[in-house]
């Protein structure tokens, strides 16, 4: 028996996704525990937030957030009239949240799902972002 599209979509989680769990495990291995999850008092409810450092990490799925990688740039084959505007709304909302966090003097790092395949590169990226405590810059990468 095959699952309908709507049944399939209901099973996709918004929190504690596989990419989030991978990044959180890597953060602990790198010696950066003490983060908070999905803070609803911060714009965009960052997936990972280091309150004292004012550092937020957003973990985005490439397709859902329109990343310019192979997966993210793939256009949906069905129901395009729904999905293309939906992905654009996600991108616009992401930029709004980024702007609001910057206004609050938070540094933000976006980790894309496609980056999880290269753990050494991702580890270096996370370390560089978190070690630079004095920086109030935004590390938003596409």
Backbone as a ProteinNet text record, in pm:
[ID]
protein_1_A
[PRIMARY]
XXXXXXXXXXXXXXXXXXXXXXXXXXXXXXXXXXXXXXXXXXXXXXXXXXXXXXXXXXXXXXXXXXXXXXXXXXXXXXXXXXXXXXXXXXXXXXXXXXXXXXXXXXXXXXXXXXXXXXXXXXXXXXXXXXXXXXXXXXXXXX
[TERTIARY]
83.4	0	88.3	60.9	142	76.4	160.1	114	77.7	-29.1	-63.1	36.6	42.8	134	106.6	-20.8	-51.9	-15.3	-32.7	8.6	159.7	230.8	376.7	422.2	360.3	399.7	373.3	271.3	239.9	350	426.5	532.4	664.6	672.1	795	794.5	898.7	907.3	964.1	928.5	983	1093.5	1097	1198.3	1265	1389.7	1466.3	1476.9	1500	1517.2	1654	1673.6	1802.7	1916.9	1903.6	2011.9	2039.5	1934.6	1955.5	2031.8	1994	2059.9	2206.8	2237.1	2376.4	2457.7	2403.7	2476.1	2494.2	2391.8	2402.3	2504.7	2508.9	2609	2750.1	2767.3	2896.9	2937.5	2842.1	2872.3	2921.8	2858	2903.1	3042.5	3066.5	3197.9	3307.3	3273.5	3370.5	3393.3	3314	3330	3246.4	3133.5	3043.8	2905.9	2898.6	2766.4	2703.6	2592.3	2532.7	2443	2405.7	2315.1	2171.3	2085.2	1941.2	1875	1762	1694.8	1565.7	1544.1	1415.7	1359	1439.2	1396.3	1288.3	1166.1	1057.5	1058	1152.1	1166.5	1266	1317.7	1408.6	1344.3	1368.9	1313.3	1355.9	1260.9	1289	1307.8	1298.5	1319.3	1442.3	1561	1682.4	1689.2	1737.7	1749.9	1844.9	1951.8	2051	2083.6	2081.3	2114.3	2208.6	2315.2	2407.8	2378.4	2299.9	2247.2	2357.6	2453.5	2560.7	2648.2	2667	2751	2673.1	2539.2	2450.2	2478	2481.8	2508.4	2391.6	2342.8	2231.2	2272.2	2228.9	2254.5	2120.4	2098.2	1978.6	2019.1	1945.3	1975.2	1861.9	1895.9	1793.2	1804.3	1689.9	1682.1	1696.2	1778.2	1808.4	1684.2	1599.7	1480.8	1382.1	1352.1	1248.1	1283.5	1413.3	1456.4	1523.9	1514.7	1560.8	1709.9	1790.9	1936.4	1979.3	2091.4	2136.7	2227.8	2207.1	2281.9	2198.7	2250.2	2182.5	2041.9	2027.3	1896.4	1803.7	1856.5	1774.1	1728	1805.6	1767.2	1676	1649.5	1558.6	1416.2	1348	1210.5	1115.1	1009.9	913.3	848.8	822	762.4	610.3	553.6	407.9	367.8	248.2	190.6	282.5	342.8	437.6	375.9	247.7	181	175.3	183.2	187.8	331.8	418.9	552.7	646.4	644.3	737.4	710.9	585.3	561.3	590.1	564	589.9	739.1	822.9	967.5	1013.5	957.3	993.3	950.6	834.6	791.1	886.9	933.1	1030.4	1158.1	1206	1328.7	1309.7	1195.1	1167.4	1159.7	1093.3	1080.9	1219	1302.8	1438.3	1516	1504.7	1576.1	1522.2	1391.9	1332.8	1386.8	1389.2	1437.7	1585.2	1662.8	1804.1	1820.4	1742.7	1748	1711.3	1607.3	1565.9	1672.5	1732.2	1838.8	1958.2	1991.4	2101.9	2071.3	1945.8	1906.3	1924.1	1910.5	1927.8	2073.4	2164.5	2308.4	2343	2272.9	2304.9	2382.2	2477.8	2546.9	2471.4	2459.1	2379.7	2461.2	2456.3	2519.2	2409.1	2404.5	2311.3	2388.7	2340.4	2397	2295.9	2340.7	2254.6	2267.4	2158.8	2153.9	2265	2295.9	2399.2	2538.1	2558.6	2688.8	2716.5	2614.3	2630.9	2716.7	2728.8	2807.7	2958.1	2998.7	3141.3	3166.8	3174.6	3178.3	3301.8	3416.3	3536	3521.4	3467.8	3446.1	3341.8	3235.5	3130.9	3185.2	3266.9	3326.1	3410.7	3488.1	3570.8	3483.1	3374.9	3282.7	3216.8	3170	3106.9	3206.1	3326.4	3429	3464.9	3486.3	3521	3409.9	3287.3	3173.7	3165.7	3183.7	3164	3283.8	3403.1	3523	3532.3	3482.4	3489.2	3384.4	3405.3	3307.2	3287.9	3392.9	3383.1	3307.4	3295.3	3233.5	3082.3	3029.4	2884	2840.4	2926	2895.7	2802.2	2749.7	2658.6	2733	2725.3	2788.8	2681.1	2612.4	2502.3	2559.2	2561.1	2619.6	2512.5	2531.3	2436.4	2495
-117.4	0	124.2	215.8	336.5	449.3	535.6	648.4	764.4	835.5	953.6	1064.5	1162.9	1275.2	1343.8	1369	1438.6	1353.8	1222.4	1134.9	1141.9	1139.7	1147.3	1278.8	1389.6	1520.4	1531.2	1466.4	1469.6	1404.5	1316	1246.2	1323.9	1434.4	1514.2	1603.6	1590.3	1663.7	1802.6	1892.9	2028	2046.7	1959.8	1968.9	1832.7	1837.9	1715.7	1626.8	1690.4	1619.1	1552.1	1462	1394.2	1495.2	1597	1695.8	1769.1	1803	1869.7	1779.8	1654.1	1560.9	1542.5	1539.4	1526.7	1648.1	1767.6	1890.3	1897.6	1866.3	1871.6	1772.5	1653.8	1553.9	1606.1	1665.7	1720.7	1835.1	1920.4	2029.9	1976.7	1873.1	1813.5	1753.3	1682.1	1621.6	1727.2	1844.6	1952.9	2028.5	1996.9	2063	2188.5	2194.5	2309.5	2267.9	2214.4	2183	2312.7	2301.2	2417.5	2500.4	2446.6	2519.4	2497.8	2583.4	2571.3	2545.3	2477.3	2436.5	2513.5	2551.5	2604.6	2712.6	2812.2	2918.6	3002.6	2993.1	3068.9	3215.6	3255.3	3396.5	3466.3	3392.4	3449.5	3439.5	3538.5	3533.3	3406	3338.8	3219.2	3093.3	3102.4	2986.2	2907.1	2964.9	2896.7	2752.5	2665.1	2524.4	2505.1	2584.9	2581	2725.3	2755.8	2892	2885.1	2962	2980.5	3119.6	3122.5	3249	3344.5	3297.2	3383.9	3439	3362	3403.5	3483.7	3480.8	3544.9	3488.6	3357.1	3286	3191.2	3194.6	3108	3027	2902.6	2815	2768.3	2797.2	2752.2	2633.4	2525.6	2405.9	2388.4	2408.8	2411.7	2293.5	2239.8	2141.6	2213.6	2162.4	2230.5	2251.1	2149.6	2162.3	2261.4	2247.6	2327.8	2475.4	2506.1	2644.6	2700.3	2627.4	2678.3	2704.2	2615.5	2630.6	2616.7	2677.6	2673.4	2553.6	2444	2321.5	2232.6	2115.5	2021.8	1987	1961.1	1923.8	2044.3	2154.5	2273.9	2340.2	2329.2	2394.7	2307.2	2186.7	2096.4	2148.7	2159.5	2207	2089.9	2111.2	2003	1963	1834	1782.7	1790.6	1789.8	1796.3	1912.7	1961.8	2068.9	2190.2	2226.8	2337.7	2469.8	2488.6	2613.4	2630.4	2521.2	2527.4	2536.4	2446.3	2432.3	2547.8	2600	2709.4	2833.1	2878.9	2992	2957.9	2834.3	2791.2	2802.5	2753.6	2760.5	2906.1	2988.9	3131.1	3198.8	3163.2	3217.9	3175.8	3051.2	3005.1	3088.5	3112.2	3191.9	3333.5	3393.2	3529.6	3534.7	3436.2	3429.9	3411	3325.6	3305	3436.6	3514.7	3643	3741.4	3739.8	3825.2	3788.4	3660.9	3614.8	3650.4	3633.6	3668.7	3817.4	3901.3	4045.6	4082	4018.3	4045.7	4001.6	3887.1	3840.7	3936.4	3984.6	4080.6	4208.7	4253.9	4374.6	4354.9	4233.5	4200.8	4167.4	4192.8	4168.6	4021.5	3936.2	3794	3762.8	3672.5	3617.5	3491.7	3470.7	3358.5	3277.7	3147.2	3055.4	2966.5	2956.4	2863.9	2740.5	2625.3	2497.3	2433.4	2400	2338.9	2186.8	2121.2	1975.1	1911.8	1969.8	1914.1	1920.3	2009.4	2022.4	1908.1	1833	1725.1	1612.3	1603.3	1496.6	1515	1635.9	1668.3	1708.8	1610.1	1638.7	1718.1	1694.4	1770	1917.3	1945.4	2084.2	2150.2	2076.8	2130.3	2156.2	2065.9	2083.7	2210.9	2234.4	2354.8	2480.3	2473.2	2587	2618.8	2516.3	2535.1	2590.7	2536	2581.2	2727.4	2762.6	2901.6	2996.8	2957.1	3040.1	3056.1	2948.3	2952.3	3003.7	2987.3	3034.7	3186.2	3245.4	3390.1	3459.3	3458.4	3509.9	3660.6	3733.5	3879.4	3927.6	3844.3	3886.2	3900.3	4004.1	4018.1	4011.4	3951	3942.8	3827.5	3828.7	3722.7	3629.9	3502.3	3399.9	3324.9	3395.5	3334.3	3285.1	3156	3101.1	3036.6	3045.3	2981.7	2857.8
0	0	0	-89.9	-97.8	-19.6	31.1	110	18.1	48.8	-29.8	2.3	-85.1	-64.3	68.7	99.9	225.3	347	338.6	449	466.4	356	359.2	422.5	383.8	435.2	585.7	635.5	778.4	861.7	800.8	873.3	877.5	807.2	806.4	929.9	1011.3	1136.5	1115.4	1204.7	1202.4	1304.1	1405.8	1510.8	1525.4	1573.2	1598.5	1474.4	1362.6	1237	1234.7	1142.2	1129.2	1111.5	1023.7	1012.3	1143.9	1218.1	1346.9	1443.8	1450.1	1541.2	1505.5	1376.6	1331.3	1374.8	1354.3	1391	1542.6	1617.7	1763.7	1816.3	1759.2	1799.6	1769.5	1652.3	1613.8	1707.1	1743.6	1836.4	1970.6	2021.5	2148.5	2133.2	2021.8	1998.3	1988.5	1935.1	1919.6	2050.7	2152.9	2281.9	2296.3	2226.9	2235.9	2286.4	2408.4	2464.5	2517.2	2583.7	2649	2559.4	2447.5	2357.7	2401.5	2352.1	2374	2239.6	2243.4	2119.9	2096.4	1972.7	1924.5	2016.4	2047.4	2138.6	2073.6	2124.8	2063.6	2105	2190.4	2223.2	2129	2031.8	1931.2	1793.2	1707.6	1572.2	1499.2	1440.4	1362	1443.3	1576.7	1664.3	1620.6	1635	1587.9	1636.4	1549.4	1583.6	1700.9	1703.4	1810.8	1847.3	1977.8	2022.1	2141	2132.7	2244.2	2300.2	2406.6	2457.3	2501	2578.9	2628.3	2516.6	2414.9	2301.2	2198.3	2208.4	2110.4	1970.3	1964.6	1839.5	1812.5	1690.2	1650.8	1528.7	1527.4	1413.1	1359.5	1231.6	1161.2	1074.8	1082.1	1004.5	904.5	776.8	672.3	577.7	540.9	433.1	300.6	213.1	86.6	-0.8	-13.3	-97.3	-36.9	92.2	156.1	165	168.1	184.7	59.2	-53	-181	-190.7	-135	-143.8	-289.8	-324.3	-463.7	-493.3	-421.2	-449.6	-543.6	-572.4	-663.2	-615.1	-486.5	-431.6	-422.6	-372.3	-351.3	-478.1	-583.1	-708.1	-793.6	-746.9	-818.4	-805.4	-917	-914.1	-896.5	-819.1	-799.3	-931.5	-945.1	-1067.5	-1065.1	-945.8	-936.5	-846.8	-867.1	-785.5	-775.6	-886.3	-891.9	-847.3	-877.4	-838.3	-687.6	-615.5	-468.9	-419.3	-466.7	-409.4	-440.4	-561.3	-593.6	-507.3	-496	-404.7	-258.2	-217.6	-79.9	-47.8	-136.8	-115.3	-113.4	-201.1	-201.6	-71.6	-20.1	109.4	220.7	216.6	316	308.9	187.4	170.4	223.1	190.5	237.1	389.6	448.2	593.6	657.4	597.3	649.1	651.5	546.6	540.1	644.1	666.8	770.4	908.1	936.8	1066.6	1083.6	978.9	982.2	1015	948	972.9	1115.5	1168.1	1306.2	1405.8	1382.4	1472.3	1467.7	1348.5	1335.4	1412.7	1404.5	1478.5	1628.9	1675.1	1817.1	1851.5	1755	1771.3	1790.4	1720.1	1718	1591.4	1602.5	1485.7	1446.1	1317.1	1267.6	1167.1	1184.2	1089.5	1033.1	901.7	837.8	796.4	840.3	799.5	706.1	586.9	486	492.7	464.8	469.1	384.7	269.8	182.1	245.8	342.6	408.3	506	540.9	637.9	583.5	452.3	389.7	409.6	444.2	459	603.5	692.2	835.8	878.3	815.5	853.7	818.4	700.6	658.7	747.7	777.6	864.5	1004.5	1056.2	1189	1193	1088.2	1081.6	1075.8	1001.4	988.1	1123	1192.7	1323.2	1425	1425.1	1518.8	1493.5	1368.4	1335.1	1379.6	1361.9	1401	1552.6	1624.8	1770.7	1848.1	1795.5	1865.6	1857.9	1752.3	1731.3	1818.4	1950.3	2045.8	2031.5	1998.7	1992.1	1869.1	1769.2	1644.5	1659.5	1600	1592.4	1446.3	1365.2	1222.2	1194.3	1075.6	1034	942	968.7	887.8	812.7	725.2	650.7	518.5	500.6	378.1	294.1	165.7	71.7	17.3
[MASK]
++++++++++++++++++++++++++++++++++++++++++++++++++++++++++++++++++++++++++++++++++++++++++++++++++++++++++++++++++++++++++++++++++++++++++++++

